[in-house]
Amino acid sequence: MRRSVLEIAAATLVAVCMSQAQSTQVGSTPAPEASAKPLLLEKNDGEQRLWRPEAGEVDDGGFILKVTPQSNGSQHLMLSTGDMPPGAAIPTHKHLEQDEVVLIERGTVHAHVGDRERDLHAGGMIFIPAHTWVSLKSIGPETASIVAIFSAPGFEDHLRCESVPAGEKPTTISQAEENVCDHLGHAVYRGRGEKDPDSGTTPEAGAKPLLLEKDEGEQRTWRPEPSEAALGGFIIKVSPKNNGSQHLVLFTGDLAPGGAIPTHKHLGQDEILLIEKGTVHARLGNREGDLHAGGMVFIPANTWVAVKNIGTETENDLAIFSAPGFEDHLRCESVPAGEKPTTISQAEENVCDHLGHVVYKDRGEEDPKR
């Protein structure tokens, strides 16, 4: 059967955008690796790219892809960073196959998620379930910096399709090309004339959207070991208990100068640790290095990791997991904020570790991957 002109044009656009999305590769896409590779990245490390502007638009700047199947073989998490100058906006869209977390690292952003909206400041975060309309706008006087984490790969194909590698001159992008890029990335944009596959359907009950400022969430206080002083606390923000999340878990914490997260491994989840403030030394498998504010660690499941605050100020961090489980460990080793924490024994720690699918090297626990 002869193909129509529209079919041929669409096929041509797909080929063009896929070529641009893969412009940093040589040859065909490699087969998926057996497991993801660890990463230790500073703020500006990663795959730097420049947006292709629409006709009549000024320079849109760029972004950095840090965790993707192409960059390190990640099959469960994807992470990118970018800036939004004052007045810039991310138009209304939805992701069809991934939940997303957006972190506000700097500036002020107005977020509209489903039927909820709110201004969020540095340290705030947004949880966007799949199939939920979202838009963002930078409303402060300074450039807003954001981090986007997805529960599964896919949207990075959209991002590469709508951009070029840093150092290349971006060409303008047409709406037809944007439509192809959106399809590649499993996204629908409301203002681009695209069909919404959810239209006329009743959405299934799932995770709830969240719009949280820095200190909001489930605040908890660590239980110290018998010889330890008070350890402070942390905040669980995204988990099955907090909002029904089945794909991502997120909590925030800090380390005093000299404080450390002892050597351990997660048996069922990949983890991303973002350094929000301070300086740490991270040991990850057979790799190690110092990381500063804006740096990140990607920790594949079954990989030993240890982190120590080597700076002079309190370190702030944020941890994201690819699946639930570790939050059970966190609750087991802590009490709700406002309650007086009791000391915790090693036997209790062993139980907590088992609950959270984690093994600590110095707690006499069996390593199932040995």
N, C-alpha and C positions, 0 to 999 in steps of 0.2 A: 504493500500500500504506500502511495506517495505521501511523504510528510508535508504538513502545512508550513507556510512561511513562519508562523508563530512558533511552531515546534522547533524548527531549525534555529530560529533566533534564540529561543530559550536554551537549546542545547549549546549554542555558541557561547552564551553568557555564562553558563555553568562551567564550560571548559576554561574560559578566560579567568573567572574568579577563582577556580580551583588552582589554576596555574599561579595566580598571584598569592593565594593562601599558602602555596608550597614553595614560594620563591627562595626561601632560605635552605631548601633541601637540594641535594644532588641526586638525580635519578628518581626512582620510584620510592613511595613511602615504605620504610622498613617494616617488617613484621613486628607485632607487639613483643616486647621483651618479657621474660619470665617474671620479673619483679621490677618495681620502680627503684631508681637510684637515689641515694641520699643527696641532699643539697645543703650547702652553707653559703648563703648569698647576702651581700650587703645591699643597702637601699637601692643603688642604681645598677646592680648586676641583673642580668637576664637578657631576654630577647627584646631589644628596643625597636619600636615600630612607630610610624607616622600615619595619622589618619588621612584618608583621601577625602578632600572636601567636596560638598555638593557644589553645583554651579552657583557662583555668586557669593559663596562663603569665603571668609578669611581663613588663614592658617588655623587648623584645629588642634595643633600640637600633636602629642603622641602618648604612648603608654608602654608598659613593660609586661611581657608574658614571662612568668617565673616558673610555674608548675604546670606542665602539660604532658600529654603522651609523647610529643616530639622532643621536648626539652629533657625529660628525665624518665620517661616511661610510666608516668603516673596514670593509673586506671581508675582512681576513685576521687581525686581532688584536682581542681584546676584553680590557679591563682593568677590574677593580674593586678597591676597598680596603675593609677593615672591621676591626672590633675583636672580640675574644673575651674577655670578663671571666673571671676565675679560675673554673674548673669548667665553663665553657661548652663545647659540643661541636657539631661539624658531623656529623650522623649519616651512617651508611654509605650510600654512593650510588655511581653510576658515570655517566659521560658517554658517550653513544653515538656522538657525531660529532666530538668535539674532544679533543685532548691539552690538558693543563693544567699550568701551573707555579704553585706556591704559594710565596711568599717570606715568611719570618718576619722582620718588621722589628723587632719588640720582643717580649719575653716568652719563654716556653717552651711548646712544643707537642708532644704525643705524636701521632705520625702512624702510621696503619696503612694500608698500600698493598699490595693483593694479599696475598701471604703474608709480607710484610716489615713490620716496625714499628721505631720508633726515636723517642727524644726529640730534639728539635731546638731550638736556641736562636737568638737574634738573629743574622741573617746566614745562617741555614740556608735550605735550599730543598728542595722536593719536585717531582719530575716524575711526572705521573700520565698514562700512556697512555690513550687512549680504551678503553672496555670494561673498565676496571680498578676494582675496588671500592676506595673510600677513605673513611676517617673521620679526623677531627682533634679533639683536645681540649686546651684550655688548662689546663696543669697547674702553672703557676708562681703566685707570689703577686701578680704584677702583670698587668694587662690585656695580652693579646697583640694585636699589630697585624699584619695579614697583607695581602698583595697577591696577587690571583689573575689570571693571564694565560692566555687561551685561544687556541688556534691558529686558531679560526674563530668567527664570531658564532653566536648561538643561545641560549646560556645566559642572556644578558641578558633574554630574554623571560620566562624562569622568575623571575628576580630581580624584575622589575617586577610580575609577576603576584602575587608573594607580599609585596608592599610597597605603600606609598603615598608620594607626594612629601613631603619634609620640610615641616612646617607643617600638614599634614593629620592628623587623628586616625585612627590605624590601627584598623580593625575586626578582630575575631577571624577566623581562617581555619579552615575545616573540612577534614577529610581529603579529602573529595571535591574541594574546591577545590585542595588541594595536589596531588592526582593530576592535575588538569587543568594546573596550572602546570608540573609535572614533564614532562608530555607536550609542552607548548609549548617547553620548554627542552632537549628531547632528553636527559632524565636519568631514571634509575630509582633510587628510594630503597628500600632493603631492608625497612624497617619500615612501609611504606605499602600493602602488599598489591598491589604493581604487578607486572605480568608482566615477567620478564627475557628479552628476546629472545635473549640468549646462552645460555640454559639448554639443555643437551643438545647444544651445538655445541662443536667443537674450535676454540679461538681461533687465528687466524692469527699467525704469527711477526711481531712488530713491535718497536716501541721498548720498551726496558726501563725499569721504574720506577727512580727515583733518590731517595735520602734523604741529602742531603749537608749537612754543617756548613759554616760560613763559608769556611774555608781548604782545603776538600777539592775535588778535581777535577784537571784537567790543568794543572799550573803551568808557566808559560813565562816567558822573559825576553826583552825587546825587543832587537833588534840596533840599535845607534845609528848615525846618519849620522856621517861622518868627523869633523865638528866638534862633535859632541854628547858630553855626559857620559853616564854610565850612566842609562838610562831606567826601570829597575825592571821590573816584570812584570805579569802578569795571569793569570787562571784561566779556562780553558774548562770549562764544566760540562755543557752539553747540546749535542750535535752528532751527526751520523751516526756518527762514529768513536767517540764516548764511550759512547753508549747506543742507537744506531740511530734517533735521532729524524729524521724526515723532514719535519717541519713547523715546528719551533722550533729556534733556536740561541740559547744564552745564555752570556755570559761576564762576568766582573767585572774591574774595573781601578781605577786611581786616578790622580789628577793632583796633582803637587806645586804649592804656591802659585806662580802665574804660568804653570804648564804649560797646554798647549793641545792640542786635537784640531783639526788644520788643516781648512780648508774642503774638503769632499768630498761626493759623492752616491753612493748605492747604486742600481744599475740594476735589480735584480731583487727587492729585499726592502724591505718596510716595517720600521721600527725603532722600538722604544721605549727611551729612555734614562732610567733612574731615578737620581735623585741621592740616594744613601744618607747622605752626610755632606758638609758643606762648602757653599760658595756658588759658583755658576758664572754666567757670562754666556753665553747661547746665542743664536746667530744662525741663523734657520731660514727659508729663502726670503727674503721681504721683511719678516720679523718678527724681533724680538729682545727679550730681557728677561733679568733676573736671576732665578735660581731657587735655592732653599735646600733643606736636607735634607727629603726627602719630596716634592719637586717632580719633574716628569717632562716629557719632550719626546716627542711623537709625530712621527716623520719619515717621511712617505710616500716611496716609491721615487721616484727622479729629482728629489729636492729637495736643494738645497745646504744643508749644515749645518756649523757650526763651534761649538766649545765651549771656554771658557777658565775656569780656576780663578782667581777674583778675590778669594778669601778669604785668610785668614792660616793656615789649616790644610790638611792634605792632604785632597783630595776623594776620596770613594769613590763609584763608580757601578756600575751593572749594565745591560747592554745585551741586549735580546731582539730577535731577527729572525724574520720571518714565514716564512722558508724558508732552507734551507742555502745555503752559498756563501761568506759572508764569513769563516768559520772557516779556509778555505784561505788567504786573505790573511793572517790572523793568524799561522798557523803558518809561512808563508813569510817573514814579517818578524821571526821570533823563533827561539829555541832552547829545548829543554826546560830547566827549572830544574835547576841543577847544572852545566850546560855553560857554557863561557866564550863569550859572544856576540862574533861578529866584526862589524866595521862593514858597513854595507849601502850600496851605491851607488844612484844614482837609476835606473840601468838595471835593477837588481834590484828596486827599488821598483815600477817600471812593470810588471814581470812579475808581481809579487805582486798589484798592483792588478787586473790583467787576470784573474788566477786567482780573485779574490774578487768580481768583477763590481762594481768600484767605480772612480770617477774622482776624482782629487785635482786641485784647481784649479791648484796651483803646481808640478805635475810634468810639464808639457808634454804632457799626455795629451789625446787627442781626446774631445770630449764628444758622444756619439752622439745626444743629444737637443737639440743646439744648433739 
